[in-house]
Amino acid sequence: MKLLRRLAWLAAIPVLLGVCAALIAAAAPAASAAPLPSSPQNGWVRIAHLSPEAPAMDAYLYPFGDPAHPTVLKDVSYGDVSAYMALAPGQYTLAMRGFGAPASSHPALVSSFMVGAKTAYTVAALGPDPGLRVEVLQDQLTAPKGQALVRVVQGSVKDANVSVSYGSATLATQLAFGSATSYAAVAPGVRSVKVTASGDAPTVTTSLRLTANSVHTLVVLDGSSGLTTDVLTDAMGSQLMPAGGAATGFGGTALRPSADLLPWLALTLAGGLLIAAGVAGFGWPRRSATLLRAVAGVGQHPAQVGDHLDVDVLAFGGIEVFQLVP
């Protein structure tokens, strides 16, 4: 009888393998949905939270009409800018929910936009809360030879209009909240950046080094004690894709997509095989135990308190599970 039982379990192992393989195959599209393969026709998108009155949010980015496998950025707060994500050309949707809100909940902000081949974009949540909106800015990837390009994005709500200069070059004059300038060509080197508000706020001065053939976005933000700036690197040198990093802030941090399920499914598969082998009687230690509590029965015979029974010992994370053996 024991031999027949073990043979039956051995026959069931291929079925277990097939079920686990099917689970892995079904999960593979979801696991690979976030990172897209490199392609010379890809576009690039980065997500920015530039609304000082809006709380931290979770950003969901997915192809238009296909929200099942999004790239998810968790806990995106004011001033955060993601690294660039490579996307195949086409239409995409950005949905933003409150931090920690269920993926099935209604988004606080949703907008669709087009991604073109070999083109980079900054998709920013801008405006007061309520009144939040999405602004899609096309990023430039090359600068005139020997020069640097800079533009300004106004993300300060405390000072509705700001003026910005880089050395002797004026980059923005009375730029309104939620607006962006065009790129301006400037000489590379170390210069002073001055941000002047329209009210009584003091002028903020910082030092900025720009290299030749680089492209940057200077973001004006509300700080704890006045205006502050964040400098994003849009492109560097003659490379064909954007640089993706930021000089300060969140911009250079990697995205935080959902964890890959495949290793866990592989672990499930291995565990299933080990359990099947153990039940079939291969490799599990066996002990003799005294029955302390009456049970319904083992095999065809009722078990009584004080009986000595054989048990299979299955160990899971240091916890031993005892299985009665008829």
WOPE-V880857 format. One record per pair of residues at least 12 apart in sequence whose C-alpha atoms are under 10 Angstrom apart, sorted by the first residue. I is the first residue (numbers start at 1). J is the second residue. Records with the same first field share a line. If there is no record, write none. Layout:
# WOPE-V880857
I=J  J
This chain:
# WOPE-V880857
1=326
2=280  281  325  326
3=280  281
4=280
5=279  280  281
6=276  277  278  279  280  281  282
7=280  281
8=280
9=276  277  278  279  280  281
10=273  276  277  279  280  281
11=280
12=276  280
13=272  273  274  275  276  277  280
14=273
16=269  272  273  276
17=269  270  272  273
18=269
19=269
20=265  266  268  269  270  272  273
21=265  266  269
23=262  265  266  269
24=261  262  263  264  265  266  268  269
25=262  265
27=260  261  262  265
28=260  261  262
29=69
30=68  69  70  258  260  261  262
31=69  257  258  259  260  261  262
32=69  260  261  262
33=62  68  69  70  71  257  258  260
34=61  62  69  70  71  72  85  86  87  255  256  257  258  259  260
35=71  85  86  87  255  257
36=85  86  87  88
37=86  87  88
38=86  87  88
39=86  87  88  117  118
40=88  117  118  240  241
41=86  87  88  89  116  117  118  119
42=85  86  87  88  89  90  115  116  117  118  119  120  241
43=84  85  86  87  88  89  90  114  115  116  117  118  119  120  121  241  242
44=83  84  85  86  87  88  89  115  116  117  118  119  120  121  122  138  139  241  242  244
45=61  82  83  84  85  86  87  115  119  120  121  122  123  136  137  138  139  242  244
46=81  82  83  84  85  86  120  121  122  123  124  234  244  251  255
47=59  60  61  73  76  80  81  82  83  84  85  94  121  122  123  124  125  136  251
48=76  77  78  79  80  81  82  83  122  123  124  125  126  134  135  250  251
49=76  77  78  79  80  81  82  96  123  124  125  126  127  134  155
50=77  78  79  80  81  124  125  126  127  128  132  134  153  154  155  156  157  177  178  219  220  221  222
51=77  78  79  124  125  126  127  128  129  131  132  133  155  156  157  177  178  221  222
52=77  78  79  125  126  127  128  129  155  156  157  158  221  222  223
53=78  126  127  128  129  130  132  156  157
54=77  78  98  125  126  127  128  129  130  131  132
55=75  76  77  78  97  98  99  129
56=74  75  76  77  78  80  96  97  98  99  100
57=73  74  75  76  77  78  95  96  97  98  99  100  101  107  108  109
58=72  73  74  75  76  77  95  96  97  98  99  100  101  102  103  107
59=71  72  73  74  75  76  94  95  96  97  98  99  103  107  109  110
60=72  73  74  93  94  95  96  97  103  107  110  257
61=73  92  93  94  95  96  110  111  112
62=87  91  92  93  94  95  112
63=87  88  89  90  91  92  93  94  112  113  114
64=90  91  92  93  94  111  112  113  114
65=91  92  93  112
66=92  93
67=92  93  94  95  103
68=103
69=258
70=93  94  95  103  257  258
71=85  94  255  256  257  258
72=94  95  96  103  255  256  257  258
73=96  99  254  255  256  257  258
74=96  97  98  99  100  255  256  257  258
75=97  98  99  100  256
76=96  98  99  250
77=99  250
78=125  126  155  221  222  250
79=155  219  220  221  222  223  229  230  249  250  251
80=124  230  248  249  250  251  252  253
81=122  123  124  230  232  244  245  246  248  249  250  251  252  253
82=122  123  244  245  246  249  250  251  252  253  254  255  256
83=122  232  233  234  242  243  244  245  246  250  251  252  253  254  255
84=120  121  122  234  241  242  243  244  245  251  252  254  255
85=120  121  242  244  254  255
86=118  119  120  241  242
87=115  116  117  118  119  120
88=115  116  117  118
89=114  115  116  117  118  119
90=113  114  115  116  117
91=112  113  114  115  116
92=111  112  113  114  115
93=110  111  112  113  114
94=107  109  110  111  112  113  123  124  125  134
95=107  108  109  110  111  112  134
96=108  109  110  111  125
97=109  110
108=130  132  133
109=125  131  132  133  134
110=125  132  133  134
111=123  125  133  134  135  136
112=134  136
113=134  135  136
114=136
115=138
118=141  240  241  242
119=138  139  140  141  240  241  242
120=137  138  139  140  141  234  235  241  242  244
121=136  137  138  139  140  234  242
122=135  136  137  138  139  217  234
123=135  136  137  138
124=136  137  155  178
125=155  178
126=154  155  156  177  178  179
127=155  156  157  177  178  179
128=157  177  178
133=178
134=178
135=178  179  180
137=153  180  182
138=182
139=151  182  183  215  216  217  234  235  242
140=182  183  214  215  216  217  234  235  242
141=213  214  215  216  234  235  236  237  238  239  240  241  242  243
142=213  214  215  234  235  236  237  238  239  240  241  242
143=183  184  185  186  212  213  214  215  216  235  236  237  238
144=185  186  212  213  214  215
145=212  213  214  237  238
146=185  186  187  188  211  212  213  214  237
147=184  185  186  187  188  189  210  211  212  213  214  215
148=183  184  185  186  187  188  189  210  211  212  213  214  215  216  236  237
149=182  183  184  185  186  187  188  210  211  212  213  214  215  216  217  234  235
150=166  171  181  182  183  184  185  186  210  214  215  216  217  218  231  232  233  234
151=164  171  172  180  181  182  183  184  185  215  216  217  218  219  231
152=164  165  171  172  175  179  180  181  182  183  184  216  217  218  219  220  229  231
153=172  175  176  177  178  179  180  181  182  217  218  219  220  221  229  230
154=172  174  175  176  177  178  179  180  181  218  219  220  221  222  229
155=175  176  177  178  179  180  219  220  221  222  227  228  229
156=176  177  178  197  219  220  221  222  223  226  227  228  229
157=176  177  178  220  221  222  227
158=177  197  199  201  221  222  223  226  227
159=175  176  177  196  197  198  199  200  201  220  221  222  226  227
160=174  175  176  177  178  197  198  199
161=173  174  175  176  177  178  179  196  197  198  199
162=174  175  176  177  195  196  197  198  199  203  220  227
163=175  176  194  195  196  197  198  203  220
164=193  194  195  196  197  203  204  205  218  220
165=191  192  193  194  195  196  205
166=186  187  190  191  192  193  194  195  205  206  207  208
167=186  187  189  190  191  192  193  194  207  208
168=186  191  192  193
169=184  185  186  187  191  193
170=184  186  193  194
171=183  184  185  186  193  194  195  218
172=184  195  196
173=195  196  197  198
174=196  197  198
175=197  198
177=220  221
180=217  218  219
181=217
182=217
183=215  216  217
184=215  216
185=213  215
186=210  212
187=210  211  212  213
188=208  209  210  211  212  213  214
189=208  209  210  211  212
190=207  208  209  210  211
191=206  207  208  209  210
192=204  205  206  207  208  209
193=205  206  207  208  209  218  229
194=206  207  229
195=220  227  228  229
196=227
197=226  227
201=226  227
202=226  227
203=226  227
204=226  227  228  229
205=227  228  229
206=228  229
208=231  247
210=233
211=236  237
212=236  237
213=235  236  237  238
214=233  234  235  236  237  238  243
215=232  233  234  235  236  237  242  243
216=231  232  233  234  235  236  243  246  247
217=230  231  232  233  234  235  246
218=230  231  232  233
219=231  232
229=248  249
230=246  247  248  249  250  251
231=245  246  247  248  249  251
232=244  245  246  247  248  249  250  251  252
233=245  246  247  248  251  252
234=246
271=316
274=314
275=314
278=312  313  314
279=312  313  314  323  325
281=312  325
283=312  313  314
284=311  312  313  314  315
285=311  312  313  314  315
286=310  311  312  313  314  322  323  324  325
287=309  310  311  312  313  322  324
288=308  309  310  311  312  324
289=306  307  308  309  310  311  322  324
290=304  305  306  307  308  309  310
291=303  304  305  306  307  308  309
292=304  305  306  307  308
293=305  306  307
294=306  307
297=324  326
298=324  325  326
299=324  325  326
300=326
301=326
309=324  325  326
310=322  323  324  325  326
311=323  324  325  326
312=324  325
